[in-house]
Amino acid sequence: MRAFEATQIYFERAAEKLELDPGISQMLEMPKREVQVQVTVERDNGELVNYVGFRVQHDNSRGPMKGGLRYHPEVNLDEVRALASLMTWKTAVVDLPYGGAKGGIGVDPNELSVRELERLTRAFVDQIHDIVGPDTDIPAPDMGTDYRVMGWFRNQWEKYHGFHPAVITGKPVEEYGAKGREEATGRGVGLLTVKLCKRIARKPPETRVAIQGFGNVGSHAAKFLHEAEFPVVAVSDVSGTYYDADGLNIPDLFRHKLHHPRGLLEGYSHCEVLPMQALLSLPGVDVLIPAALGGVIREDNVDEIQASVIVEGANGPVWPDADLELERRGITVLPDILANAGGVTVSYFEWVQNRQHYRWSLDRVRQELDRTMSDAFENVWQTAQQFDVSLRTAAFMIGINRVRRANELAGWHRSGG
Ligand code: GLU
């Protein structure tokens, strides 16, 4: 299955419940603009290499478009389109004044030196600078990009358009970044896992958690849940699954990752080490958090899942057929567009601070993040009860309804971005 098709299926399940007019439905599903560019970089040895870069601007009915930049070898137009669409529903579900977009380059950032990565980013900005901006489309980090990439992006964009740090979020904290932005996605995942467990009467010490991916999202979610006294029994990355039935020492794993040249858990030996794929089907796991790639829980492996709760830290980790099967088995799925919205929420706080030339404390960021996520969770939970639908369909219904309403208020005549 292709990623955009999966997103469309989720959209349509909700659109049907909302009895949306087919013309409106199609208008909301289709991206506003898709851009594909050539990105040429000179390697340190003088060789020229060419990559394909994308920016898909899905919707701007509720405000400037917003969404990350992904550097990963599997990035393609279909995936970026799906991720851009998810951003539209995500910003709507947490009620940020934004639309949705996504960008990326089909590149393995691990194969490039830091200087090559910088040149790649600057070359990409040269190609897309005129379609992004603080009032039109605001990029941010995603898989394979971080605060350094955001810093280079801003610097290159400002060469064309002048000083405006609000053009991009997830910047270095010393360079107009927001405190708490880096931890935000993982913190939000952790926060809502705690909330959901409380709602379904699962107590922290008896609720065992497994997290796929120990990157920015997975590691911060692990830290939050560890501090909330949930035993995190397994985490994984490309080097394997790290398992301890009594709960892993998360601060120790964190330190290991910090010292590894590629931020991996490779070489960590204070627990059992299993193959990477083992994580999804571990016995005795109550909460499973896929926090890496999309499409990891599919029709062909859904039967192996033993957890009773899935919290989607990643974007699009569950394919629609598997999702129906999980629902049939009574497994609760907290969907990506709600569960991982903490990142874009703090991106919004960063943008607000940049525009006001004002800095918030970490405490304020965390407080406002907690409130925004909790309100959105309550709303999704109540909607799911009211319409007797899954949390995913409820989240899509809320998001779609807000975007539909914005278009209605604009008389169905939105301007371009
Ligand atoms: N890439 C993140 C996401 O998928 C964050 C986007 C943002 O901060 O704009 O939600």
Boltz pocket constraint, residues with backbone or C-beta under 6 A from the ligand:
constraints:
  - pocket:
      binder: B
      contacts: [[A, 66], [A, 67], [A, 68], [A, 69], [A, 90], [A, 138], [A, 139], [A, 140], [A, 141], [A, 142], [A, 143], [A, 169], [A, 315], [A, 340], [A, 341], [A, 343], [A, 344], [A, 345], [A, 347]]
      max_distance: 6.0
